[in-house]
Amino acid sequence: MADTFKTALLLSMPQLQDPNFARTVVLLCEYNPDGAFGLVLNRPTNVAASEMVRLEPPIVGGNDMPLWIGGPVDPQRGWILLGDEPQAEFKCIREGLYLSTSQTLLREVLEARPAPRARVLAGYAGWGPGQLDEELAQSAWLLGEVDLDLVFDVAPEAMWETAIRRLGADPSSLTTGHGVH
């Protein structure tokens, strides 16, 4: 798949036993022979990102946008996923979806009222060379289209099931056979 990579959603199958990925929707941002990089989209915390992020000077009067868990790798590293093209340095994931690590942009997002169409995520999902290929071959993941409304507007607790149903599948009919780690 790395030869023909196009941004996609990875939807975990029920047999994926790793608690970091059970019922997750992952935005696959990069996929090449060196590995893959993605962000879990449906794991919000109960804490405002403005309370967790440490900037100098500190955020004062930040909005209530939650901090999201982007994955188990490097949880101290932050990412900003935006629905509108930012003025700061960014990577275009696809039209209408932009990724940045800019501290200036982070401050703008956390202080904006109302909160913008964005997510602040801690950590990421990463796979070494061939690892995601192997997991796909073991049917640990389904591949789905990136729908912007799914990314930003569907409630996190409904995102996985909604994404599976958009593929034309009934989540309750998915096999739970042998575990995949």
Backbone hydrogen bonds, N-H to C=O, Kabsch-Sander energy under -0.5 kcal/mol:
donor,donor_aa,acceptor,acceptor_aa,energy
4,T,1,M,-1.3
5,F,2,A,-1.0
8,A,28,L,-1.0
9,L,144,G,-2.8
10,L,26,V,-3.1
11,L,9,L,-0.6
11,L,142,L,-2.9
12,S,10,L,-0.6
12,S,24,T,-2.1
13,M,140,A,-2.9
15,Q,175,T,-0.5
16,L,13,M,-2.1
17,Q,15,Q,-1.0
17,Q,180,V,-2.5
18,D,180,V,-0.7
21,F,18,D,-2.2
22,A,18,D,-0.7
24,T,21,F,-1.5
26,V,10,L,-2.8
27,L,39,L,-3.1
28,L,8,A,-2.8
28,L,26,V,-0.8
29,C,27,L,-0.9
29,C,37,F,-1.9
30,E,37,F,-2.0
32,N,35,G,-2.8
35,G,32,N,-2.1
36,A,127,W,-2.0
37,F,30,E,-2.3
38,G,125,A,-2.7
39,L,27,L,-1.8
40,V,70,G,-2.9
41,L,25,V,-3.4
42,N,25,V,-0.5
45,T,67,L,-2.7
49,A,65,M,-3.1
50,S,65,M,-0.5
51,E,48,A,-1.4
52,M,48,A,-1.0
52,M,49,A,-0.6
53,V,49,A,-2.7
55,L,53,V,-0.7
63,N,110,L,-3.0
67,L,47,V,-2.4
68,W,120,V,-2.6
69,I,43,R,-3.3
70,G,68,W,-0.8
70,G,122,A,-2.3
71,G,122,A,-0.9
73,V,124,Y,-2.5
77,R,74,D,-2.3
79,W,121,L,-2.3
80,I,100,S,-2.5
81,L,119,R,-2.8
82,L,80,I,-0.5
82,L,98,Y,-3.1
83,G,117,R,-2.5
91,K,99,L,-3.0
93,I,91,K,-0.7
93,I,97,L,-2.3
94,R,97,L,-1.5
97,L,94,R,-2.3
98,Y,82,L,-2.5
99,L,91,K,-2.9
100,S,80,I,-2.1
106,L,102,S,-2.3
107,R,103,Q,-2.2
108,E,104,T,-2.0
109,V,105,L,-2.8
110,L,106,L,-2.5
111,E,107,R,-1.8
112,A,108,E,-1.2
118,A,116,P,-1.8
119,R,81,L,-2.6
120,V,66,P,-0.6
121,L,79,W,-2.7
121,L,119,R,-0.6
122,A,68,W,-2.7
123,G,74,D,-0.5
123,G,77,R,-3.1
123,G,121,L,-0.5
124,Y,73,V,-1.8
125,A,38,G,-3.0
127,W,36,A,-2.2
131,Q,128,G,-1.7
132,L,128,G,-0.7
134,E,130,G,-2.1
135,E,131,Q,-2.1
136,L,132,L,-2.7
137,A,133,D,-2.4
138,Q,134,E,-1.6
139,S,136,L,-1.5
140,A,135,E,-2.7
142,L,11,L,-2.4
144,G,9,L,-2.6
147,D,145,E,-0.9
148,L,146,V,-0.5
150,L,147,D,-0.5
151,V,147,D,-2.0
152,F,148,L,-2.4
153,D,149,D,-2.5
154,V,149,D,-1.3
158,A,155,A,-1.7
159,M,155,A,-1.1
160,W,156,P,-0.6
162,T,158,A,-2.6
163,A,159,M,-2.8
164,I,160,W,-2.3
165,R,161,E,-2.6
166,R,162,T,-2.0
167,L,163,A,-0.7
167,L,164,I,-1.0
168,G,165,R,-1.9
169,A,164,I,-1.6
173,S,170,D,-2.2
174,L,171,P,-1.1
180,V,15,Q,-2.8
